[in-house]
């Protein structure tokens, strides 16, 4: 069994961290070029320069790109693994006055030592132990990239004895829209067709951390959580504040939906003893453009909804039902308050006439189409062309503007809630051992765990609990599920493109075997050196060799 040099991985991890690569900045370009420069000096790529290339993001104003490196074993086999990792990190504003050192582990740790008494106790203990490296991205996920590079370097030295092939992809834009992974998928399918590659699995080295306080386990995740973004365009009936009961406040309806759904464990998915996190809100705001004493007519609300087994059509139905219940509660409470107000002011009470209505975007589209026919599609195309020219409008706002436009074209002005999906969509992937590829991956991981000598408690779990590029290794095949997604995600196929056919064609089991650390996306982000530089590389390499074995 080959040994991967832990010192080499640490050197690479620090070098990559020192190249600041905040998502949606030129730093992503620089780190891609840094990795390319590291790899191009290997003898294997000097002999096979066409096996190392960039994958540019289409129409990207920053010129961002991913790096694709292919190792083709001399021992004839079409069996092929895909190893991925992402180049980008979240921002550094949370470091405050230390932000200039955020990407410099050694200087940052010296600065932390100077203020260690002001740090949380657990952070101070880890800092003083010498067991951790600190810095933006060193944990999420420069160390994972370093592991992949070191494994690539080692295997390339002995290419004559490599059975099968390995595709390494170093991907940009994971932290934002996963554009790097989405642009990789057509290339993977092309290689599959041109080279005859038989893909076995998709392996990521993204981070792993404690799942609860005091958790000593080190996890390997066979499968990954999915994500949908159920969204609510809420139209009330505006009124002057001096006639408060003459309308219905969109903000109140929105707040009722928030209360009904936010962190409600009723909406957790459960599968094989594992449970997804409940939905949590990512945006809530009214859509008034100016201050006035008129109540808000419209509000937008959307949630992060994690899935283990629920499909888009099922989530849509759950959200529609929840919105209907919340809307009913608002009208009931509004009437109760109006009744009390009438009693207090000596007026006659008459029940308010508001009715609950919740439609999916597809239902709204069909209603408007029935009224105005082809004019609707013309208006949508016209608006789409206009806002596609504006780079400041992101995918979420693009979808919202289309919902607003379709509703505006409807003759019905009564209160309504429109339920739809905002981008992005990440499918969940369960590795259940039902297919031959799944059995092969499970066996390889089990053998890797069983053969490694370590005092760490290694535990297999079904689902990587964080949103990641792993989700794009496969896609649902149920037509009803896919149609519900497409028909209820405004802008699908224009501003937001998802290569579903390529994902379905790959149809891969996935695994994450990642470095251990703490506080990803926090200024105290840190990486545990021993487990990350010594144990993880061996686990990854053993899994690779077991999968590619005859």
C-alpha positions as CSV (number, residue, x, y, z in Angstrom):
1,X,0.0,0.0,0.0
2,X,1.4,3.4,-1.0
3,X,2.0,5.9,1.7
4,X,1.0,9.6,1.2
5,X,3.4,12.0,2.8
6,X,1.6,14.0,5.6
7,X,4.2,16.8,5.5
8,X,3.5,17.2,1.7
9,X,-0.2,17.5,2.3
10,X,0.3,20.1,5.1
11,X,2.6,22.1,2.8
12,X,0.0,22.0,0.0
13,X,-2.8,22.9,2.4
14,X,-1.0,26.0,3.7
15,X,0.1,27.0,0.2
16,X,-3.5,26.8,-1.2
17,X,-4.9,28.6,1.8
18,X,-2.5,31.4,1.3
19,X,-4.0,31.9,-2.1
20,X,-7.2,33.8,-1.1
21,X,-10.0,32.5,-3.3
22,X,-13.3,34.0,-2.0
23,X,-16.2,32.9,-4.1
24,X,-17.1,35.2,-7.0
25,X,-13.7,36.9,-7.0
26,X,-10.6,36.8,-9.2
27,X,-9.0,34.7,-6.4
28,X,-10.9,31.7,-7.8
29,X,-9.0,32.2,-11.1
30,X,-5.6,32.5,-9.4
31,X,-6.0,29.3,-7.3
32,X,-7.1,27.3,-10.4
33,X,-3.9,28.5,-12.1
34,X,-1.9,27.7,-8.9
35,X,-3.2,24.1,-9.0
36,X,-2.6,23.8,-12.7
37,X,1.0,25.0,-12.2
38,X,1.6,22.4,-9.5
39,X,0.3,19.6,-11.6
40,X,1.8,20.5,-15.0
41,X,5.3,19.9,-13.6
42,X,4.6,16.2,-13.0
43,X,6.3,13.9,-15.4
44,X,2.9,12.2,-16.2
45,X,1.4,15.5,-17.5
46,X,4.6,16.4,-19.3
47,X,4.2,13.1,-21.2
48,X,0.4,13.6,-21.5
49,X,-0.3,17.3,-21.6
50,X,-3.8,16.7,-23.0
51,X,-4.8,15.0,-19.8
52,X,-4.6,18.4,-17.9
53,X,-6.9,21.2,-18.8
54,X,-9.1,24.1,-17.6
55,X,-12.9,24.0,-17.8
56,X,-14.0,27.6,-18.1
57,X,-17.3,28.7,-16.7
58,X,-19.5,29.7,-19.7
59,X,-20.0,33.5,-20.0
60,X,-18.4,34.2,-16.6
61,X,-17.5,37.9,-16.3
62,X,-14.6,36.9,-14.0
63,X,-13.2,34.3,-16.3
64,X,-13.4,31.6,-13.6
65,X,-12.4,28.1,-14.4
66,X,-12.0,24.6,-12.9
67,X,-9.0,22.3,-13.4
68,X,-9.5,18.8,-14.9
69,X,-6.7,16.2,-14.5
70,X,-7.0,12.7,-15.8
71,X,-4.8,9.7,-14.8
72,X,-5.1,6.8,-17.2
73,X,-3.6,3.6,-15.9
74,X,-1.3,1.5,-18.0
75,X,-3.1,-1.7,-16.9
76,X,-6.0,-1.9,-19.3
77,X,-9.4,-1.2,-17.7
78,X,-12.3,1.2,-18.3
79,X,-13.1,1.4,-14.6
80,X,-12.9,5.0,-13.6
81,X,-13.3,7.0,-10.4
82,X,-14.1,10.7,-10.1
83,X,-12.5,12.7,-7.3
84,X,-13.7,16.3,-6.7
85,X,-13.0,19.2,-4.4
86,X,-13.8,22.9,-4.5
87,X,-11.4,25.9,-4.9
88,X,-13.5,28.7,-3.5
89,X,-14.2,29.8,0.1
90,X,-16.6,32.1,1.8
91,X,-15.6,35.7,2.6
92,X,-13.3,37.1,5.2
93,X,-15.2,40.0,6.7
94,X,-15.9,38.0,9.9
95,X,-12.2,38.3,10.7
96,X,-12.6,42.0,11.4
97,X,-9.2,43.7,12.1
98,X,-7.4,40.4,11.4
99,X,-8.8,40.0,7.9
100,X,-5.4,40.6,6.3
101,X,-4.2,37.4,8.0
102,X,-7.4,35.3,7.4
103,X,-5.7,33.3,4.7
104,X,-2.2,33.2,6.3
105,X,-2.4,30.3,8.8
106,X,0.9,31.0,10.6
107,X,0.4,34.8,11.0
108,X,-3.2,34.3,11.9
109,X,-2.3,31.9,14.7
110,X,0.3,34.3,16.0
111,X,-2.4,37.0,16.1
112,X,-4.8,34.7,17.8
113,X,-2.2,33.9,20.5
114,X,-1.9,37.6,21.3
115,X,-5.6,37.8,22.0
116,X,-6.2,34.2,23.2
117,X,-7.9,35.3,26.4
118,X,-10.7,36.9,24.3
119,X,-11.3,33.7,22.3
120,X,-14.0,31.2,23.3
121,X,-12.6,28.5,25.6
122,X,-12.8,25.6,23.2
123,X,-11.0,27.7,20.5
124,X,-8.3,28.7,22.9
125,X,-7.7,25.1,24.0
126,X,-7.3,24.0,20.3
127,X,-5.0,26.9,19.5
128,X,-2.7,26.2,22.5
129,X,-2.7,22.5,21.8
130,X,-0.7,22.9,18.5
131,X,-3.0,20.2,17.0
132,X,-4.9,22.6,14.7
133,X,-4.2,25.0,11.8
134,X,-6.4,28.1,11.5
135,X,-7.4,30.1,8.4
136,X,-10.1,30.8,6.0
137,X,-10.6,27.8,3.8
138,X,-8.0,25.6,5.3
139,X,-10.8,23.4,6.6
140,X,-13.4,24.1,3.9
141,X,-11.8,22.8,1.8
142,X,-8.1,23.5,1.0
143,X,-7.0,20.5,3.0
144,X,-9.3,18.3,0.9
145,X,-7.7,19.7,-2.2
146,X,-4.3,19.1,-0.8
147,X,-5.1,15.4,-0.2
148,X,-6.4,15.0,-3.7
149,X,-3.3,16.6,-5.2
150,X,-0.9,14.5,-3.0
151,X,-2.7,11.3,-4.0
152,X,-2.6,12.3,-7.7
153,X,1.1,13.0,-7.4
154,X,1.8,9.6,-5.7
155,X,-0.3,7.6,-8.2
156,X,1.2,9.4,-11.2
157,X,4.7,8.3,-10.1
158,X,3.7,4.7,-10.5
159,X,1.2,4.9,-13.4
160,X,2.3,1.6,-14.8
161,X,0.7,-0.2,-11.9
162,X,-2.5,1.8,-11.8
163,X,-5.5,-0.3,-12.9
164,X,-8.2,1.8,-14.4
165,X,-8.5,5.6,-14.5
166,X,-9.1,8.6,-12.2
167,X,-10.6,11.9,-13.1
168,X,-9.6,14.6,-10.7
169,X,-11.7,17.8,-10.8
170,X,-10.8,21.0,-8.8
171,X,-14.0,23.0,-9.0
172,X,-14.7,26.7,-8.7
173,X,-17.9,28.3,-7.4
174,X,-19.2,25.6,-5.0
175,X,-20.0,28.0,-2.2
176,X,-22.3,30.0,-4.5
177,X,-24.1,28.2,-7.3
178,X,-22.1,25.0,-7.9
179,X,-21.3,26.4,-11.4
180,X,-18.0,24.6,-11.5
181,X,-19.6,21.2,-10.9
182,X,-22.4,21.9,-13.4
183,X,-19.9,22.8,-16.1
184,X,-18.0,19.6,-15.3
185,X,-20.9,17.3,-16.0
186,X,-21.0,17.6,-19.8
187,X,-17.2,16.9,-19.8
188,X,-17.7,13.8,-17.8
189,X,-20.3,12.5,-20.2
190,X,-18.0,13.4,-23.1
191,X,-15.2,11.4,-21.6
192,X,-17.6,8.5,-20.9
193,X,-18.5,8.5,-24.6
194,X,-15.1,9.2,-26.2
195,X,-12.9,7.1,-23.8
196,X,-15.4,4.5,-22.9
197,X,-14.9,5.2,-19.2
198,X,-17.1,3.1,-16.8
199,X,-17.6,5.4,-13.9
200,X,-17.8,3.6,-10.6
201,X,-18.4,6.4,-8.0
202,X,-18.0,10.1,-7.2
203,X,-15.7,10.8,-4.2
204,X,-15.4,14.1,-2.5
205,X,-12.9,15.2,0.2
206,X,-15.1,18.0,1.7
207,X,-14.9,18.6,5.4
208,X,-16.3,16.6,8.3
209,X,-16.9,17.9,11.8
210,X,-18.6,17.0,15.1
211,X,-22.4,16.4,14.8
212,X,-23.0,17.3,18.4
213,X,-21.1,18.6,21.5
214,X,-18.7,15.9,22.7
215,X,-18.9,13.9,19.5
216,X,-15.7,11.9,19.1
217,X,-16.7,10.1,16.0
218,X,-15.0,10.6,12.6
219,X,-17.5,10.1,9.8
220,X,-17.4,8.7,6.3
221,X,-20.6,9.6,4.4
222,X,-22.0,7.3,1.8
223,X,-24.6,9.5,0.2
224,X,-25.5,13.1,0.5
225,X,-28.4,15.3,1.6
226,X,-30.4,17.2,-1.0
227,X,-31.8,20.7,-1.0
228,X,-34.9,22.5,-2.3
229,X,-35.8,26.2,-1.9
230,X,-39.6,26.4,-1.5
231,X,-40.6,30.0,-1.9
232,X,-43.7,32.0,-1.3
233,X,-44.9,35.1,-3.2
234,X,-47.5,36.5,-0.9
235,X,-50.1,39.0,-2.1
236,X,-52.3,40.7,0.5
237,X,-54.8,43.5,0.1
238,X,-53.2,46.9,0.8
239,X,-54.9,49.5,2.9
240,X,-54.2,52.8,4.7
241,X,-53.1,52.3,8.2
242,X,-56.0,54.4,9.3
243,X,-58.3,51.7,7.9
244,X,-56.3,48.8,9.2
245,X,-59.1,46.2,9.0
246,X,-59.9,47.2,5.4
247,X,-57.0,45.0,4.1
248,X,-54.9,42.0,4.9
249,X,-51.2,42.5,5.5
250,X,-48.9,40.4,3.3
251,X,-46.3,40.6,6.1
252,X,-48.7,39.0,8.5
253,X,-49.4,36.1,6.1
254,X,-45.7,35.7,5.6
255,X,-45.0,35.7,9.3
256,X,-47.7,33.0,9.8
257,X,-46.1,30.8,7.1
258,X,-42.7,31.4,8.7
259,X,-44.1,30.3,12.1
260,X,-45.7,27.3,10.5
261,X,-42.6,26.0,8.7
262,X,-39.4,27.4,10.2
263,X,-37.5,24.8,12.1
264,X,-40.6,22.6,12.3
265,X,-39.5,19.0,12.7
266,X,-42.7,17.9,11.0
267,X,-40.9,18.6,7.8
268,X,-37.8,16.5,8.6
269,X,-37.1,13.7,6.2
270,X,-36.1,10.3,7.8
271,X,-34.5,7.4,6.1
272,X,-32.6,4.4,7.6
273,X,-32.3,5.9,11.0
274,X,-31.1,9.3,9.8
275,X,-32.9,12.6,10.0
276,X,-32.6,15.7,7.9
277,X,-32.6,19.2,9.5
278,X,-36.0,21.0,9.4
279,X,-36.5,23.9,7.0
280,X,-35.0,27.2,7.9
281,X,-35.8,30.6,6.3
282,X,-33.2,32.3,4.1
283,X,-35.1,35.4,3.2
284,X,-38.2,37.3,4.3
285,X,-39.0,40.8,3.2
286,X,-41.9,42.9,1.9
287,X,-41.7,44.3,-1.7
288,X,-42.6,47.9,-1.0
289,X,-40.2,50.2,-2.9
290,X,-40.7,53.2,-0.7
291,X,-41.9,54.2,2.8
292,X,-45.6,55.1,3.1
293,X,-48.5,54.6,5.4
294,X,-50.0,52.0,3.1
295,X,-49.6,48.4,4.3
296,X,-47.4,46.0,2.2
297,X,-49.2,44.4,-0.7
298,X,-46.6,41.7,-1.4
299,X,-44.0,39.8,0.5
300,X,-41.4,37.2,-0.4
301,X,-40.3,34.3,1.8
302,X,-38.1,31.3,1.1
303,X,-36.6,28.4,2.9
304,X,-33.7,26.0,2.8
305,X,-35.4,22.6,2.8
306,X,-33.1,19.5,3.3
307,X,-34.2,16.2,1.8
308,X,-33.2,12.6,2.3
309,X,-36.1,11.0,0.4
310,X,-38.8,13.7,-0.4
311,X,-39.1,14.6,-4.0
312,X,-39.9,18.0,-5.5
313,X,-43.6,17.2,-6.1
314,X,-43.9,15.9,-2.5
315,X,-42.2,19.0,-1.0
316,X,-44.4,21.3,-3.1
317,X,-47.6,19.6,-1.8
318,X,-46.4,19.9,1.8
319,X,-45.5,23.6,1.4
320,X,-48.8,24.3,-0.3
321,X,-50.8,22.7,2.5
322,X,-48.7,24.5,5.2
323,X,-49.3,27.8,3.5
324,X,-53.0,27.2,3.3
325,X,-53.1,26.4,7.1
326,X,-51.1,29.5,7.9
327,X,-53.3,31.7,5.7
328,X,-56.4,30.3,7.4
329,X,-55.0,31.1,10.8
330,X,-54.3,34.7,9.8
331,X,-57.9,35.2,8.6
332,X,-59.3,33.6,11.8
333,X,-57.1,35.8,14.0
334,X,-57.9,38.9,11.9
335,X,-61.6,38.3,12.5
336,X,-61.1,37.7,16.2
337,X,-59.2,41.0,16.5
338,X,-61.7,42.9,14.4
339,X,-64.6,41.5,16.6
340,X,-62.8,42.7,19.7
341,X,-62.1,46.1,18.1
342,X,-65.8,46.5,17.2
343,X,-66.8,45.6,20.7
344,X,-64.3,48.1,22.2
345,X,-65.4,50.9,19.8
346,X,-69.1,50.2,20.0
347,X,-69.4,49.2,16.3
348,X,-71.4,46.4,14.7
349,X,-69.2,43.4,13.8
350,X,-69.5,41.9,10.3
351,X,-67.2,39.0,9.4
352,X,-64.3,40.1,7.1
353,X,-64.7,38.7,3.6
354,X,-61.1,37.5,3.0
355,X,-60.7,34.0,1.7
356,X,-57.7,31.7,1.7
357,X,-56.1,30.9,-1.6
358,X,-52.8,29.1,-2.3
359,X,-51.6,28.2,-5.8
360,X,-48.5,26.7,-7.1
361,X,-46.6,28.7,-9.8
362,X,-47.8,26.2,-12.4
363,X,-51.4,26.7,-11.4
364,X,-51.0,30.5,-11.6
365,X,-49.4,30.1,-15.0
366,X,-52.3,28.0,-16.2
367,X,-54.9,30.4,-14.9
368,X,-53.3,33.4,-16.6
369,X,-52.7,31.4,-19.8
370,X,-56.4,30.6,-19.9
371,X,-57.1,34.4,-19.7
372,X,-54.6,35.9,-22.2
373,X,-53.3,32.9,-24.2
374,X,-50.0,33.3,-26.0
375,X,-49.5,36.8,-24.8
376,X,-48.4,35.4,-21.5
377,X,-45.4,33.5,-23.1
378,X,-44.5,36.5,-25.1
379,X,-44.4,38.7,-22.0
380,X,-42.3,36.1,-20.1
381,X,-39.9,35.9,-23.0
382,X,-39.6,39.7,-23.2
383,X,-38.9,40.0,-19.5
384,X,-36.5,37.1,-19.5
385,X,-34.5,38.7,-22.3
386,X,-34.4,42.0,-20.5
387,X,-33.3,40.7,-17.1
388,X,-30.7,38.2,-18.5
389,X,-28.8,41.3,-19.6
390,X,-28.5,42.5,-16.0
391,X,-25.7,40.6,-14.2
392,X,-26.8,42.1,-10.9
393,X,-30.0,40.1,-10.8
394,X,-29.2,36.7,-9.2
395,X,-31.1,33.4,-9.8
396,X,-33.4,33.9,-6.9
397,X,-34.5,37.4,-7.9
398,X,-34.9,36.3,-11.5
399,X,-37.4,33.7,-10.4
400,X,-39.2,36.2,-8.2
401,X,-39.5,38.8,-11.1
402,X,-41.1,36.1,-13.3
403,X,-43.6,35.3,-10.6
404,X,-44.4,39.0,-10.1
405,X,-44.9,39.4,-13.9
406,X,-47.2,36.5,-14.3
407,X,-49.3,37.6,-11.3
408,X,-49.4,41.1,-12.6
409,X,-51.0,39.9,-15.9
410,X,-53.8,38.1,-14.0
411,X,-57.1,39.9,-13.7
412,X,-57.7,38.5,-10.2
413,X,-56.5,41.0,-7.6
414,X,-57.6,39.2,-4.5
415,X,-55.1,38.0,-1.8
416,X,-53.2,34.8,-2.8
417,X,-50.1,32.9,-1.9
418,X,-48.0,31.5,-4.8
419,X,-45.7,28.6,-3.9
420,X,-42.8,27.9,-6.2
421,X,-39.1,26.8,-6.1
422,X,-36.2,29.2,-6.3
423,X,-32.8,27.9,-7.6
424,X,-30.7,26.0,-6.8
425,X,-31.8,22.4,-6.6
426,X,-29.5,19.7,-5.1
427,X,-30.8,16.2,-5.4
428,X,-30.3,13.9,-2.4
429,X,-28.4,10.6,-3.1
430,X,-28.8,7.5,-1.0
431,X,-26.4,4.6,-1.3
432,X,-28.5,1.7,-0.3
433,X,-26.7,-1.2,-1.8
434,X,-29.4,-2.1,-4.2
435,X,-27.3,-1.7,-7.3
436,X,-24.0,-3.3,-8.2
437,X,-22.1,0.1,-8.2
438,X,-23.5,0.9,-4.7
439,X,-22.5,-2.6,-3.4
440,X,-19.0,-2.1,-4.8
441,X,-18.6,1.3,-3.2
442,X,-19.9,0.2,0.2
443,X,-17.5,-2.8,0.1
444,X,-14.5,-0.6,-0.8
445,X,-15.3,1.8,2.0
446,X,-15.8,-1.0,4.5
447,X,-12.5,-2.6,3.5
448,X,-10.7,0.8,3.8
449,X,-12.0,1.3,7.3
450,X,-11.3,-2.3,8.3
451,X,-7.7,-2.2,7.1
452,X,-6.6,1.1,8.5
453,X,-4.8,1.2,11.8
454,X,-6.0,4.1,13.9
455,X,-7.4,4.9,17.4
456,X,-10.0,7.2,15.9
457,X,-13.5,5.9,15.9
458,X,-14.6,5.7,12.3
459,X,-18.3,5.7,11.7
460,X,-20.2,5.3,8.4
461,X,-23.2,7.5,7.9
462,X,-25.8,7.5,5.1
463,X,-25.9,11.2,4.2
464,X,-23.3,13.9,4.0
465,X,-25.2,16.6,6.0
466,X,-24.0,19.7,4.1
467,X,-25.0,20.9,0.7
468,X,-22.3,20.0,-1.8
469,X,-21.3,19.2,-5.4
470,X,-21.8,15.5,-4.6
471,X,-25.6,16.0,-5.3
472,X,-24.9,16.4,-9.0
473,X,-23.6,12.8,-9.4
474,X,-27.2,11.7,-10.1
475,X,-30.8,13.0,-10.5
476,X,-34.3,11.6,-10.0
477,X,-35.8,9.7,-12.9
478,X,-39.4,9.9,-11.9
479,X,-41.1,12.0,-14.5
480,X,-43.7,13.4,-12.1
481,X,-40.9,14.7,-9.8
482,X,-38.9,16.3,-12.6
483,X,-41.9,18.0,-14.1
484,X,-43.0,19.4,-10.7
485,X,-39.5,20.9,-10.4
486,X,-39.3,22.4,-13.9
487,X,-42.9,23.7,-14.0
488,X,-42.6,25.4,-10.6
489,X,-39.1,26.9,-10.9
490,X,-39.6,30.1,-12.9
491,X,-36.6,30.6,-15.2
492,X,-35.6,27.0,-15.2
493,X,-33.6,26.5,-18.4
494,X,-32.7,30.1,-18.9
495,X,-31.1,31.9,-15.9
496,X,-30.8,28.6,-14.1
497,X,-29.6,25.6,-16.1
498,X,-29.4,22.2,-14.6
499,X,-28.0,19.4,-16.8
500,X,-30.5,16.8,-15.6
501,X,-29.9,14.5,-18.5
502,X,-26.1,14.3,-17.8
503,X,-26.8,13.7,-14.1
504,X,-29.2,10.9,-14.9
505,X,-26.7,9.4,-17.3
506,X,-24.0,9.4,-14.7
507,X,-26.2,8.0,-12.0
508,X,-23.4,7.5,-9.5
509,X,-23.1,6.5,-5.9
510,X,-21.3,9.1,-3.9
511,X,-19.0,9.2,-0.8
512,X,-17.4,12.0,1.2
513,X,-14.2,11.1,3.1
514,X,-13.1,14.5,4.4
515,X,-10.6,16.2,6.8
516,X,-11.8,16.9,10.4
517,X,-12.0,20.4,11.8
518,X,-14.3,22.9,13.4
519,X,-16.2,26.1,12.8
520,X,-16.5,26.1,9.0
521,X,-17.6,29.6,7.8
522,X,-16.6,31.2,11.1
523,X,-13.5,33.2,11.9
524,X,-12.4,30.4,14.2
525,X,-12.3,27.9,11.3
526,X,-9.6,25.3,12.0
527,X,-8.3,22.0,10.8
528,X,-7.2,19.0,12.9
529,X,-3.7,18.1,11.6
530,X,-3.2,14.5,12.6
531,X,-6.5,13.1,11.4
532,X,-6.6,15.2,8.3
533,X,-3.0,14.8,7.1
534,X,-2.4,11.2,8.2
535,X,-5.6,9.2,8.4
536,X,-7.9,10.7,5.7
537,X,-5.4,10.4,2.9
538,X,-5.0,6.7,3.7
539,X,-8.7,6.2,3.8
540,X,-9.2,7.9,0.5
541,X,-6.3,6.0,-1.2
542,X,-7.5,2.6,0.2
543,X,-11.0,3.3,-1.1
544,X,-9.6,4.2,-4.5
545,X,-7.5,1.1,-4.7
546,X,-10.2,-1.2,-3.5
547,X,-12.7,0.2,-6.1
548,X,-10.2,-0.2,-8.9
549,X,-9.0,-3.6,-7.9
550,X,-10.0,-6.6,-10.2
